[in-house]
Amino acid sequence: MKYLFDKEHFFATLLVFGVIGGFLLVPVNVSFISPFAQAFSDFDITDLVFSRLRSERATASDTSIVIVNIAHLPRNQVAHQINRILAAKPAAIGIDAFFRQPKSPEIDSPLVQALAFVQQASPQRNKLVMVTKVTGVNPEKDVFDSLETSHPIFSKYADKGFANIIMDSTAGFRTVRSFSPRELVKDTEQFAFSVKLAQLLDSGAAARFLQRKNPTEIINYRGNYSRFYTLDAADVLDSTVDLRFLQGKIVLMGFMGYTLSDQSLEDTFFTPMNPRNAGKSLPDMYGVVIHANIISMILHETFVDEMSTPMSIVIAFVICYLNMVLFHYLLEHYELLYQPLSIVVQLTEWILMVLLLVAALDKWSYKVDFTLTLTACTLSAGVFEIYSLSLKPILKTFRHRIL
């Protein structure tokens, strides 16, 4: 017990956090490791859960969502797709594409008419949602200034939801790990495209999701488009293909290459599902598939909870303090073996925390934040030696002279 409640351990722990604070405040030139930093700048250890564990376990497909590739079809062909889909009586149709300006009556009129038919088919509850884009951040009010939509001749028949996704603009890549469920545009609350569609199929699940009131939500990825019913552009246009299975489902229409077998880099993003987590080569998921994953998460209520910042600080402080206690004990009783034993302790802590982090996300959909804890553990042995063998004797001598 004498080791557990020694005040010197408290001071040594404070010194560790002081060192961490110094690293954060003082810019350090790490250009010599820039190749490594670039490779790992967009890596998160939790990506292993999605790219390795879930891909190997082959999570079940979500049969309530169907993704339709619109390729680069002209608008009159997209209208033909909509008409065929509508005839199958889906629960909702979401169009992840902008029609910003009119082109010609020959190709625009069929699309306008098809969109009007969707609204007329369900006048009490519109089943059509089209994407928008929130733009112009007002940093003083933390709101957006404007909302980009398709041209009114197309968008007037639809509900609207913004399709903006969150990417780290400072990273070398653009991995999509989270999204914003709602944003303020001036004084009006706007919902995400995926949230609006989920509301049409299961308003209760969508309401419970919004009651979480998180400014951003981690996307609990089910998988790429193989985890959903997927139709290529030609399949929907082919009158011999039976589309009756679309009844009661959410149909997402968006770009997925000229054909599904001809992968394109247009409207594609890096996600945690990427098989190469560090030093990624090619983006792995179309934007419309990301929306499908978000909708699936909302409908099945497989939300990801995150550890709060205060909790992560408390855990880091407690574990760092216990490290000081353990190192003090090892130094007094096993002085000759102290160095190798302290390294074993740190390696063991790293392995256990990484395993716990991965297991928490995989089993309980809980994202643990051990960043500060791992940093404190890494520094704890060195700082303890500096404090015990150098700083503490100096302070003790200084105190004696003062007294």
N, C-alpha and C positions, 0 to 999 in steps of 0.2 A: 504493500500500500504506500510505502514511502516514495516509490517511484511515480505512482499514479497521480499524486497530488503535489508534486514538486513545482513550485512557482517558476523555476527556471525553464521548465518545459513550455510553460505558457509564453514566456518571453521569446524562446527559440521559435515557437510557432508564429508569433507575431513578426519575427524577423523574416521568416519564409514568405509571408504575405507582403511584407515590405519590399522584398526582392522582386516578387512578381509585379507589384505595383510599379517598381522602378523600370522593369522591362517594358511595361505598357506605356509609361510616360516618356521614356528616352528612346528616340529612334535609333535603331541598330542597323548598320549596313551589312546585309547578308547576301550581297551580290554573288559571292563565291559559291553559294548553294542554290542560285537561281534555277538551274535546270531541275533540281529536285523540287524546289518550291513550286515551279510551274506544273510539274507532274502531279503533285499532291494538293494543289491550291483549291481544287474543287472536290476533294475526297472527304467523305463522312463515313465513319466506321459503321454506322447503321445501314449504309448502302449494301453492305454484305448480306443483310437480312433479305432484301428484295432481290438482289442479283444472284445470290447463291442458294440460300435456304428455300425461298419460295419458288424459284425456277426449278430446283431439283425436286421439290415436293409436289409440283404441278397442282397449284391451287385450283379449286373448282371454277368452272366458267359461270359467268353471270348471264343467264338466259333472258333477263328482263330488258336487256339493252341490245339493240341492233345498230351496227355502224354501216353506213352506206357511203361508198366512195363516189364523189361527184367529179373526180378527175379535173380536167379543164373543159368540161362539156359546155357548149353554148347554153344560154339561158333558156331557150325553148326546149332543149333536151333535159335540163334540170327540171323544168316544168312537167315534162312527161314522167320523170321519176317521181315527183311529188304526187301527181295524179294516181299513179299506180300504187304508191305507198298508202295514200289516203283511202283508196278503195278497200284496203285490207283492214281498215279501222284500228289504227294504232292509238295508244293512249296519248301520245304527244310526239310532235316532230320538232327537232331542233336543227337549225341550219347554221353551221359554223362557216359562214362565208359572207362577204360583203358584196353588195350590188350598189356601188357608190353613185354611179351616174347612168342615166338612160343611154341606150345605144341606138337601136332602131326599133320601130314598131313590130317588125317581123319576129324579132327574138325576145323583145320585152313583153309584148302583150300576152303571150302564153304563160309567162311566169307570173305576171300580175294576176291573171285569171286563176291560175293554180293556187296562189297564196290566198286569194279571196275565197276559193272553194273550201280551203282548210278552215277558215274562220266561219263560213256559213254552215259547215258540217257540225259545228259545236258552238252555237251563238251564246249559250249561257256560260260556257267555260272554254276560253280560247285554248286550243291545243297546239298552237304554233309559237315557237320562241326563236328569235333571230339574235345574232350576236351584235354587241356594241363594243366600244372601246372608251374607257375613261382616260382623259388626257388633261394636261395642264395642271400640275400639282401646285396648290397654294400652300407654301410651307408655314405661313403664319397661322392659318386656320386648319391645317391638316386635312384639306378637302381637295377635290378636283374641280377644275373650272368648267370643263365642257365634256360632252358626250358625243362621240362619233357614231353615226348610224348609217345604215344603207339609205338610199334615196327614199323619200317619203312615199313614192308610188309603190314601193315594195314593202317598206317597213310598217305602213299604216295598218296592216292586217295582223300584226304579230305583237305578242309580248316581247320584252327585250331583256337581255342579261349581258353584262360585260364579260368579255372573254380574256381580259388581261391575266397574265400569269406572272408569278414572282420568280425573278432570276437574280443572282448575285452579279451585279454589273462590274464588281471589282475582280471577279474571278476570270481565269482564262477561258472557262467554258460557261455554259448556261444551263446548269442542271436545275430542273424543276422539282423541288421537294415540298413546296407548300403553296397555298393559294389564299386569296382574301374572299370570304363569303359575301361581304357587303362593303360598299364604299359610299361616301357622301359626294354628290356632284352639286356644288353650291348648297342648297338647302334640301335637296331631294336624295333620299336613300335609294341606292341602286343595288340590286342583287346580282350575284354571279350567274352566268349562263347555266352552269351545272345545277345551281340551287333552284333556279326557276323551273328547270325541267323535272327535277326531283319532286318539287311541289305538285306537279301535275299528276304524278303517278302515286305518290304517297305523301300527302300533306302533313300527316302526323309525324313521320320520320324526319321530314324537312324542318318542321317546327321544333322538334327536339334538338336537332342539329344547331339551329339558329339560337336556341336558348343557352347554348354554351357561351355565346357572346365573346368568342375569341377573335381578336383582330385578324389573325391568320391561323390556318389549320394545316397540319402536316397531312399530305396525301398518303393514304394507306393503299398503296398500289396492289391491285389484284394481278396485273400482268399486261402484256401487250395485246394487240388486237385478236390474237388467237384465243384469248379468254372471253371473247364476246362473239355473238353471231355477227358475221361480217359479209357484206355483199359488195361485189365489184360493180363499177358503173354499168358495164354491159349486162350484168345479171338482172338489174332492175329494169333496164330498157327492153329486155327480152320478154315478150308476151307469153312465151311458153313456160317461163319460170313461175311457179306457184308461190305467191307472197302472202298467203293467208296466215302463215305462222307469225306475221307481224302484229296480229290482233292483240290489243292490250299491252303492247310493249312501247318503250321509248325508242324512237328511231332518230339517230344522229347522222346528219348529212354533212360531210366535209371532205377536204382534199386528203387523199392517201396515195398520191402518185398517179401517173397516167393509167396504170393498172396496179393491182396489189402485188403482182410479181415483179414490177419494175419500180424499185425503190427510188425515191426522190429525196433530196435534201431540203426541199421547199416545205416550210411550216413544220419542221421537225426539231426536236429538242432532246437534250441529254436528260435522262431520268435515273433514279437509283437502280432501275432495271438493267442498265447498261452492263454487259458482261465484262467490260474493262473499266473497273472503278477508278483506277489511277492512270493518268496519261491517256484519257479517252481519245478515240480516233474519230468515230462518226456518231452523230446523234442517232438515237434509237427509237424514238416514238413520235408519231404525228400528234399535232395539237388536239385533234378531235378525239384521239384515243385517251389523251390525258383527261379530257372532259368526261369521257366514259368511266374512267377510273374514279373520278371524284363523285359522279352520280352513284356509282355502285357502292362507294363507301357510305354515302348519305343514306341510301335506301336500306342497306344492311346494317347500318349503325355501327360500323367497325371503325369508330373514331380513334385517333391516336392522342393520348394525353401526354403532356410534357411536364417534366420536373420544373418547379418554379426556381427563379434565380436565388431567392433567400435560402431555399432548401439546399441548393447545390453549394452555396457558401458554407452553410452549417456543416454539411457532410464533409466538405474539404477540410474545414478547421478541425473537426473531431478526429478524422483519420490522420491528419498531419500531427496533431497533438499526441495521439497514441503511438505514432512512429517515433516521436521524441522520447516517449517513455521506454519503448522497446530498444531504441538505440542506446539510451543511457544504461539500461540493464546489460546489454551486450558488451558495451565498452568496459563496464566494471567487472563482469564475470568472464568474458571471453575476449580479452584485449587483443591477443595475437590473431584471433580469427575474426575480429570485428569487420575488417574491410570485405572479405568474401561473404560473410553473413549478411551485412547490410545490402550488398548487391542482390543476394538471393531474396531478401525481403522485398526489395523494390520490384524485382522481376515478377515475383509471385503476386504482388498487389496489382501490377499492370495486367497480368493474365486474368486474374479473377474479376477485375473490374470490366475488362473488355468482354469476357464471357457473360457477365451479369447484364451488361448493356445490351448485347445482342439478344440474350434470352428474354429480357424484359420487353423488347419491341416485338420479338417474334411470338411469344406466348401470350403476353398481356396487353399488347399494343400500347406500351408505355415507354416514352423516350426519356431515358435517364441522361442527365448532363453531368458527366464526370470530367469535363475538360479542366476545370480548376483543381479538382482532386488529383488527377493524374499529374498535373504540373507541380502541385505541392509535394506529392510523393517523390517525384523526380529530384526536387531540390532539397528535400528534407534531410537526407544523409549528409550531404555536403555542408548545408547550413548548420546542422547540429555540430559537426566537427569544428567549424569556424567559431561558433558560439562557445562551445565547451572548452576547446583547447586554446583559443586566442582571445576572443572578445570577453568572455567571462573572467579570466584572470586579470585582464587589463582593467575591467570595471571594478573588480574586487580590490586591486591595488589602489586605484583612484579613490574609492570609497574610504579605504583605511587612511589615506593621506588627508582626506577632507576631515574625517573624524578626529 
